[in-house]
């Protein structure tokens, strides 16, 4: 019997979590527009602008694996509350500094880094929440519904961010993001995540409270996390995220500095990407086939690479929007299926959050290194050239995966 994509909404806990996560993600995209807009005003260097993406991604690379281990050890509620509080404070300080008109490139990058630390601590434990709110047979639909909500916010959030930016200024956009974390903080405070995490720990093992993860993991755990089959998946995720990061790092350069878009138009670029991702999620049964993941991923790489080429060639707002829509279609497929592939590795493992931490670390390692690489290439040559080179790598990944059929 086929499970309806909407079935996870039968759970009241999932509905509440989904709504709180929706508001939090909405605030994130509002802030993203404000930070990107401010950085293009403070600097015209593609490398400096791309550092914004690097600063947000670097903590996820460094902290996701230990955060996953701590979550597996029974400290999930503390980690989630700490992470949400840190992100709230970082966004509030950005808003306060913007209101005083004292923001500069260093301040934005530093506070984006601290907000990234919150994202890193939050990520692995946050990913496991979905696994507990619904039965196993509904988990893929739960992930799809989460990404669908995320991509609705990608449509609404940037447009709302552009409106707030134009009407009330960047400080208001940052304050909106700060308040958006309150829903998840209340959810984690009331939902018994800590107890469930402790029960899910390895049989016969007492929870380990914030023990150094490299001392807590046994040699066999390391071998399982980085086995030959897992390593192939991690390498693919790294290469794809490295290449795909060009679009995220350089769309502010193309939109604000080269196409000279106004704040509402600039915000709507991310909205177009979110619209494409939303379409992809709605028609997921036709574009995502769990039994033939290689085929769906090949399609995603092809579409996302095409989006980078279109954005690189765009000489007007409409063409840039078209490229971002294609980017959204490809992004939701590759992000969802890579997430699900990583979740499948946790089925027979007591290190569920740690494994998802490895996925997040590898994914954001590619994003952070890619952001700096493509930004440096754009500074040395042009942003269009950088986008075309990155698209070429993705075309190669598409051809390799299609020929190998795995």
N, C-alpha and C positions, 0 to 999 in steps of 0.2 A: 504493500500500500504506500503510495507516494505521499510524503508529508508536505503540507502547504507551506509556502515560504513565510506566511503570516503566523504560523502556529506558535512561535515563541511568545507572541503577544498575549497568549492565554495566561501566562505567568505574570501575576501582579508585580513580583519583584523585578522581572525583566522589563516590564513596561516602565516602572519608576526609574530603573537604571538607564534605560534607553533615553528617557526624557531628560534626565540630569546630564547624561553624556552629550546629548544633542545641544543643550544650552552651553555646556563647557566648550564644545567644538565650535559653536557659533561665535563665542567670544574670542577664541583663538584666531579665527579667520578675520575678525574685525581688527584685532591687534596686528596680524600679519600685514594687512594692507597699510596700516599706519606706519609700521616700522619700515617697510619697503619704500613707502613714499618719502619718509623723513630721510632715509639713507641716500636716496637719489638727489635730495636737496643739499645734503651735507657734503656729498662727494660725487664726482662724475667718473671715478675709476671703477671699471667693471670688477677688478680684483677686490677692492674694498667693499663694494656692494655685495659680492658673492660671499664675503666673510660672514655676513649676517646668517646665511644658511649654515655655514661651517660652525659658527659659534653655537647654534641651536642643536646641531647634530653631534658634536664632539663628546659632550657628556654621556649621551646615549651609548656611544661606542665604548667608552671606558667603564661605565657603571652598570650596564644592563645585566651582565652575567652575575656579578656579586649581588645585585638587587634581586635577581631571580632566585639565587641560592638562599638569600635571607627570607624571601617569600615562601620557598619550599620548607624552610625550617620553622615556620609557624609565626612569623612576625608580620604577616601581610597587612593587618589593619593599621599597625603603627606606621608601616612604610607608606601605605596609601594616604593616610591622614597627613603625614609629614610632607609627602610630595605635593599634595594639593595645597597645603599651607604655604610651602615655599613658592609655588607658582603664583598664588594669590598675592603674596608680598612683593614678588618681583614685578608683576604687572602693576600693582599699586604704586610702587616707587617710580616706575617708568612714567605713570600718569602724573605723579606729583612733580617730577623733574620737567616733564613736558609743559605742565601748567606754569612752572617758573621760567620756562624758556631757557633752561640750562642744559638741555640734552646736546651731546656731541657724539661723534662716531664711536669713541671709546666707551662712553656710558651706555649707549644702545647695545654695543657688542657685549659688554660685561654683564649687563642685566639679562640679555638674551641667553648668555652662557649659564647664569644662575637659574633662569627659567628652564633651560635645557636639562639641568641637574634634576629638577623636579620631574620633568618628563621621563628621564632615565630611571629614577627611583620608582616612578608610577607604572612604567610600561609592562614589565613581566607579570606583576601581580594583577594589574588591570586586565591583561589578556586572559588570565585564568578565571576572572569573575564570570565571564560569559559561559565557561564550562560548567559552572556550578548553578547557574540560574535556570538552565534548561536541561532536559534529558539528552543523552549522547546522540540520539538519532536526529535531534533538532539543532545540533551545534553549528552545522554548516549554514543553516538558515539564520541562526542567531548572528553569525559573523556577517552574512550578507545584509541582514537588516541593520546591523550596526554601521556597516560601510555605506548603506543606502542613506541612513541618517546623516552620517559624516558628509556625504556628498550633496545632500540637500543644503547643509550648512555651507558647503563650498559655493553653492549658487547664491544663497541668501546673505551669508556672512560678508563676502567681499563687497557686494552691492550696498549692504548696510554700513560696512566700514567706510566705503567711499562717501556715502551720504553723511555719516557722522563726522568724517574728516573735513568735508566741505562746509558743514553747518556749524559744528561745535569744536573742531580742532582735534589734534592727535591725543591730547590729554584725556578727552572724553572716551575715545576709542580704547585707551589703556584701562580706564576705570571700568568700562563695560566688561572687559575681559576679566578683571580682578573679581567682580561680583559674580561672574559666570561660574566660578569654582565652588560657590557655596552649596549648590545642590548636591554635588558629589560628596562634599565633606559631610553633609547631613546624612546622606545615604550610607556612607562607610561607617559613620558613627553609630547608626542604628542596626545595620545588617551584621549578623554574626560571622563575619569573614574570618576573624582570627581563630575561632574555635574550629571551623571547618578546615582551615589550613593545617592546624596541628593534627587533626585526625587523618589528613591526607598524607602526612609525612611517612617516610619509609617505615614498614612494620618493625616494631621492636626498638625504634630509635626515638629518643626523647627530642623534643624541639630544641634546636640550637639557636640561642638568642644572639644574633648579630656576630657570630663567630666568623673569623676571616675565611672567605669562601675557598681560597686555595688550600687551606688546611682542612676544611670540612669535606672536600670532595676526595673520594678514594680514587686510586689509579684506574680502577675499572670504570668509574664514572667518567673520567676524562676520555678513556678509550671509547665509551659509548657515545659521548657527545661529539667526538671528532673521528668516528669510524669512517671507513672509505666511502660508504654510500652517503653518509651525512655530509662528508667533506665535499662531495660533488655538488650537493644542494647548496652548501654555504658559498662555494666558489661561484656558482651560477647567480645566486642572489647578489653577491658582491659586484660582479661584472655588470649586471643589469641595473642595479641601483646607482653604480658609478656613472653609467652612461645616461640614465634617465635624469640624474641630478642637474644636467645642463639646462633643461627647461625650467626647473624650479629656481636655479641660480641666476639665469639670464633673462627671464621674462621681465623683471623690473627695468633692465637696461634697454631691452627692445621697446617696451611700452612707454616708459617715462622719458628716457633720454633720446631715443632715436625716432619714435613715432610721435613724441610730444603730446601724449594723451592727457586729458584733464582728469581730476581725481575720480569722478564717477566712471569714466571710461576705463581708467586704470583698474579700479576695483572690479569692474565687470569682466575683466580678463580672467581673473580667478573664478568668477561666477560662471563663465563659459566652460572652463575646465570642469567645474563641479557639475554643470548641466550634462556634459558628456558622460561623466562618471555615473550620474544618476540614471541616464538612459541605459547605460551598460548594466547597472544593477537591476533595473526593472525588467530588462530582457535577458537576465542572467541564464535562464534555461536554454536559450539559443546560442549564447556566446561562451558559456562556461560548461565544460563537460568533465566532471571529476574522473570519469573512466578513461578519458583521453586528454589528460592534463597537458601533455606536450603539444597537442594540436591547439588548444586554447591559448597557451602561453606563446606559441609561435605567432598566432594571430595578434596577440597583445603587443608583442615586440614590434611587429610590422606596423601596426596602427600608431603606436607611440613614436616610432622613428619617423613615420610620415608626418606626424604632428610637428616634430622638431624641424623638419625640412620646410614645412609650410610657414612656421613662425620665423625661420631664418630668412625666407624669401619675402615675407610680408612687407608691403610698402604702404599699407593703410590699416585702419582699425578693424574693418570687416574681415580681412584676410587673417589678421592676427587672432581674432575671435574664432574663426574656423579652425585654425591650428590648435587652439586651446581646447575646443570641443573634442577633436580627435585625440588630443592628449588625455583628456578625462576618460574617454572610452577605453583606451589602452591601459591607463593607470589602474582603474578599479579591478580589471581582470588580473593583471600581474600581481597587484598587491594582495588581493583576496586569495588567489591560488597559492602564492608563496606562503602566505600565512597558514592556509589549510595544510600545505605540505609539511610545514614545521609542526603543526598540531598533531599530525599523524605520527610523528616521531615520539610523541609523549605518551602514546597509548599504553605501552608496557613499561613506562619509566616512572620512578618516584620523583624524578627531577623535572616535573612539568614546567614550572615557572623558569627554572634554570635553562631548559632547552629553548623556551620562548625568548629568554634573555639573550641566548646566543644568536637566535634569528634577528632580534632587534639590533644587537651589537654589529653583526655583519651587514645588515641592511643599511644602518646609519653610517657605518664605516665607509661604505661605497658612496653614500650621499655626501658625507663631509669631505672626503678626499676629492670626489668628483666636483663638488662646488668650487673648491680652490683651484683645481686643475683647469676646469673650463673657464673660470674667471680669469686665470693667468693667461690662458690661450687667447681669450677675447681681448685682453689688454695688449698682448703682443701682436695680435692680428685684428680680427673683428669678432663681434658676438655672433654674427651670421655664420662665419667660418667655423667657430667653435661648436655651434649647434649642428652644422652639417657633419662635422667629424664625429660627434657623439651619436648622431643618427646612423652613420656608417657602421659603428660598432654594434648598434642594436640590430641593424640589417644582417650583419654577420651572425649574431646570436640567433636570430630568427631562422636563417638558413641552416645553421648547425643543428638546432633543435628539431627542425622539420625533417632533416635527413636522418638523424639518429633515432627519431621517434621515441624519445624518452625524456 
